[in-house]
Amino acid sequence: MVLVRCFTYNHSQYITDALNGFVMQKTNFPYVCLIVDDASTDGEQNVIMDFLQKECDIDYAERTETGDYLRIKAPHKTNSNCTLVVFFLKDNHKSQNKDKYVYVKPWRSLCKYEAWCEGDDYWTESRKLQLQVDFMESHPEHSLCIHAYRQDLFHGNSIVSKEIHKYSSDVEIIPDKDVFNYRGMFSATASMLYRTSARDNYPEWAKKAPVGDRPLKFVLFSRGHIAYLDRMMSVYRIGVQGSWTNRIARNHKEEKKTREKFIQLLNDFDEWTNRKYHNLTKSTIIKYRILCKIRDVRYFFHKLLSLP
């Protein structure tokens, strides 16, 4: 019924939380957790292997090894609906610009829904998948279901936590303007469960985007309704070592390059949808450019004040 997709790299401190969130799910349907470790160098692969040996029936595991990966498929010891499939990649695919989605595609075609959770995030509600699938099964016109989450912002040695409720109650259909107001950031990745058929014939412009979740949300939005469940069911970590926030968002030079790619993403979406949402797209780009100018001014004054 559900494919849980987890891409991870150097998340040895956090991956156990993600794995525990996967195997604790209480469902009346089978689901598979596909974990792809991109040749981590911090010992994460050992952490994952230890988890498999502790939590799964290793004696019944299927092992496949190629020049690119070691794959282990194993059922969970006590959760009969849960199967883990782990790809331990031997070379870092991201640095070599090699496609990691080739490991996902065969499994995606077998599942009705897909849920995302990166290796540094995790789920906190044991009925997360069941609640979202129940909603989607009763609302066939929907392409995506999201929920409330907690945000943990890492800043130096401190963590600032904040509960994120987009709305004060469940919302069956999120308004179009709200999708654009957040420029595709209206939900945390770990809160998403979507219909895999809504991802069919994925457009090329979306594949070229600087991040994977934002164009996906726009594609799903164009192919069905989006629902919001006002229930806290996951944690989104921001600013952990090696994260996109640290590599790009906190690097002003790199962030400026990424901004134009985000604007291009919106223009590509506008063209792909034959300008169906043109007014919303246009106003979003204008607001985003203003926001970027404000960020540039803040960065300039920060650098000025830091001069000796």
N, C-alpha and C positions, 0 to 999 in steps of 0.2 A: 504493500500500500504506500509506504513512504521510503524515499531515499534520503538519508541524512548525509550531507556533504560537508566534509571538514578538511580544508587545506591548512597545513601547519608547517612552520619553520622556526626552529630555535625557541620553542615555547615550553621548554622542559619544566619551568616553574609553574605552568598553568594548565598543561594538557590533561593532567589527571582530573581536574575540575570538569573539563569538557567531557571526558570519557565517562565520568560518573553521572553526569547529566544525561548522557545518551542511554546508558544501560538501566537507569532507574525509571524509564518511561513505562507507564502502565497503560497498555493498549489492548484492544480486542482484535488487533490486526498485526500481521508481521511487518517488520521494518528492518532495513539494512543500514548500518552506519559505515560509510566509506571514508576512511581516513587516509590522506595522502601526505606523507612526510617528505618534504623536499630536501633530503640529504642534510638534515640538521647537524650542526657541529657542536652543540652544547649538551649532548647526551640525551636528547629527547627520544631518539629511537630506542634507547635502552629503557627509558621510562615507559614507553608504549608497550614494549615487549614484556616488561615486568607486569604490566596491567593485564595483558592477554593471558599470561601464565597463571595469574591469580584469579581472574574473573571468568575465563572461558574454558571450554572443554578442548584443551590443546590436543588431547589424544585423537580427537575427531576433526582436527583442523586440516584444511587443504593448503598445501604449500606449492607455490609456483615461483620459479626463479628464472630471470632472463638477464641479459647484459645491463638492462636499465633498472630493474627492481627485484625485490623479494616481496611476494604477495602472500599474506596469510588470511585465510577465511575461516572463522571459527564461531560456533554458536555460544551464546552466553550460558553459564552454568545453571542459573536459576530463572532467567527471563527467557522463556521459550519463544517469545515473539521477536527477540533481538538477535541479530547476527552482525558480527563485526568483520569488515574486510579492510585490511591495512596494506597499503603500498609503501614499503620502505624504499624510497628512490636512492640509487647509488651515486648519482651525480645531480648537483643542483640545477634543476630545469629552468628556474627563473633567470639565472645568470647566463645560461646558454640559449635563452629565448626558445626553449622547447615547450611544447604544449602539454600541460598537465590534464587538460580536459579529456584527453584520449582515454584516461583511466575511469572517467565518470560516465561517458556516453553509453557503454553497453548496459550499465546498471540503470541509467535514467530511463531507457526504453522499456524497462520492466516494471516501473513504478508509476503510480497515478499522481503522486505528489512528491515534492522535493522540499527539504528544509535545509537551511544553511546554519553553520556555526563554526567560526574560525577557531583555531587552536588556543587562542588567548581569551576567548569568551566562554560562557557556559550557561546551561539551563538550570533553573531553580525549582521548577514545578514539574512533578512527576506525571501530570496529566496534560502537559503542554500539547503534545502531538495529538492526543485523543480529542481534546477540546477543539483544536483547529480543524482536524479532519471532520469531526462531527458537523462543524459549521459549514465547511466546504461541501460536504456531501448533501446537505440540505439547501445549499445555494449554488446550483450548477452554473449560474451566470457570473459567479465570482472567479477571478483568476488568482487572487492573493489575499491572505489573511495575516495580519500583524497584531502585536499586542504591546502592552506597557512593559518597560524594562528599567533596570537600575543602571546608571552610568557611573563607573569608577574612573576618575581622572587621576592618573599618576603624574605627580609633580615633585620631582626630586625624591625625597624619602617619604613623602606624604601621599595620601590618597584621599581625594574629595569625592564623596558619594552623593548622588542625587537621583531621586526617582523621577522618571520621565513618563508623564501621562499626557499624550497628545490631546486627549479629550477626557472629560470627567465621567464618562459612561461609555458603554459599548456603542459603536457607530456601525450600522450595517453597510452604508456606502459613504466612503470618504469623499467629500466634495473635490471637484477637479482643481479648484484654486488652491486647496491645501497641498495637493501633490506638488504643484509648481512653486508655492511659497517656500517650500523647503528644498527646492532644486533637486528633488529626488532623494533627499535625506530625511524623509518623513518617518523612517523606522530604522531600528538597528538591524543589522544583518541577521543576528541570531533570533530575531522575532519573526522572521519570514517563513511562511509555508505557502507554496504556490502550486498550481496545477501544471504538471510537466507539459501537457499538450499546449499550454499557452506560451511555451517557450519554443515551440517548433518553428522551423524556418527563421532562425535567429539572424537578424540583419547584420551585415558586415560593419556598419558604423558603430554598432554596439560592441562588437568584438574588439574594436580599436580604441575604446575608451580607456582613460588612465586607471580606472577602477572598475571592478566587475559588477558590483551590486546596483550602482546608480542607473546605468542604462537598462539593466534587467527590470528594475522597478517601472521605468517608463514604458518598456515593451509590454509588461504585464498590465499596466494601467490602460494601454491602448486596446487590450484584448479582453477586458472584463472589469468588473467592479472590484474595489479593494475594501475589505472590512477591518475594523479595529476592535479588539477585545481589551477592555480596560482591566486587565489582570496582570500583575507583575510576575513574569515567568522566565526572565533571563537577566544576565549581567553583561554589559558591554564595557570592556576595558579600553581606555584611551591613553595613549602615551607610553605603553610598555616598550621596552627596548626592542628595536628593530621594526616597530610598527609603522604603518603608513603615516601616522601623525608625526612621529619622530623623524622619519626620513624625508617627508615632503612638507607637511603642513607647518612644521616649526623651522623649516629652512626657507627663508624668504625668496631666495633666487629660484629654487626648485618650485616653490608654490606659485610664483608668477608664471612659470612655464605651464604648470598644470591648470591654471585659471583659464587660459585660452583654449585648452583641450576640453574643459567643461563647457565653455561657451559654444565650441564647435559641436559638442555632443547635443546641445539643445537645438542648434540650427539643423543638424542632421535629423534629429527627431521630428522637427517641424516639417522638413521636406519629405521624410518617410511617411508621415501621416497626411500628406497632401494639404498641409496647413490647417488641419482640422482644429488645432488648438493654437492657432497663430497668435492671437491677442495675448493669451496667457504666456506663451513662449517669449514673445517680444518684451512684455513687461518684466518678466523674470530676468531676462538678460540685462535690461536697463538697471534694475535694482541691484543685480549682482555686480555690475561694473561700478556702481556708486559705492557699494560695500568694499570692493577691491581698492578703490581710491582712498577710502578711509583707512584701510589697513596699511596702505603705502605711507600715508601721512604719519600714522602711529609709529611705523617702523623707522621712518626718517627721524622723528623726534627722539625715539629711544636711542638710536645710534648717536645722535647729536649730544644727548645728555650723558652718554657713556664715554665721550671723548675726554682725555685728560686735560 
